[in-house]
Amino acid sequence: MTVGSKKLTALLPMKAHSARVTSKNFRMIAGKPLFRWVLDALAATPEIDRVVINTDARSILADNGLKDGDYNGKVMIRDRKPEICGDFVSMNLVLGDDIANVPSDYYLMTHTTNPLLSVKTIRTMIKEFDEALSAGKADSLFTVTRRQTRFYTPEGAPINHDPANLIRTQDLPPYMEENSVCYLFTPQSFAKTDARIGEKPILYATPPLESVDIDEKSDWFMAESLLMRVAAGETLPEE
């Protein structure tokens, strides 16, 4: 199904190596490989026409039972070019390669390391982005975590508050932290900035528990605890 008459392609880059949590994309967590959690959500989102996996791990995916055309034809596996492999290659180069080779009206990009992202949240983001784009109010969307707490520089200087005049944290001006959970953009916006964030983005605050990102080993334990609840049929709170 398309968004109106527009085609929407999800980009799910996936590499074999991970620096801090060994082979995390393919490790079992709460009953299935990590990559399956977000892939299942993307495939179950009716607005998404195709899920493109740009990877250097086709054989590992095959060992885990995933191949081109799975999920009723939604999955497309692309072999990552050698020149854009490695831990220090900009993700925007990987996305640029997908955009150049898989034409689409819209793109949604997320990571395997955001396994708690739900179909409901994905659909809400797509709807908000589509409406804003159609109205000329935005050209892209990226997700954030809303922070209202007291920030300091590494030297101990207050950033957003006066230590001599304490107010409640909920009354502090919010800061928006890019959390890398999801991005929505068009080929035109990407061409203007060479990046997944365009010139006029929407900042979309994702539910806190869906914003968990597996980067460190401690993140794995947190995500696993939450995913066990999801696997047992529990609904996570949005606040």
Secondary structure as GFF3:
##gff-version 3
##sequence-region A 1 239
A	DSSP	beta_strand	8	11	.	.	.	ID=ss1
A	DSSP	three_ten_helix	24	26	.	.	.	ID=ss2
A	DSSP	beta_strand	28	29	.	.	.	ID=ss3
A	DSSP	beta_strand	32	33	.	.	.	ID=ss4
A	DSSP	alpha_helix	34	43	.	.	.	ID=ss5
A	DSSP	beta_strand	50	55	.	.	.	ID=ss6
A	DSSP	alpha_helix	58	63	.	.	.	ID=ss7
A	DSSP	alpha_helix	70	73	.	.	.	ID=ss8
A	DSSP	beta_strand	75	79	.	.	.	ID=ss9
A	DSSP	three_ten_helix	82	84	.	.	.	ID=ss10
A	DSSP	alpha_helix	91	101	.	.	.	ID=ss11
A	DSSP	beta_strand	106	110	.	.	.	ID=ss12
A	DSSP	alpha_helix	119	134	.	.	.	ID=ss13
A	DSSP	beta_strand	140	147	.	.	.	ID=ss14
A	DSSP	three_ten_helix	169	171	.	.	.	ID=ss15
A	DSSP	beta_strand	175	185	.	.	.	ID=ss16
A	DSSP	alpha_helix	187	193	.	.	.	ID=ss17
A	DSSP	beta_strand	201	205	.	.	.	ID=ss18
A	DSSP	three_ten_helix	208	211	.	.	.	ID=ss19
A	DSSP	alpha_helix	217	231	.	.	.	ID=ss20
###
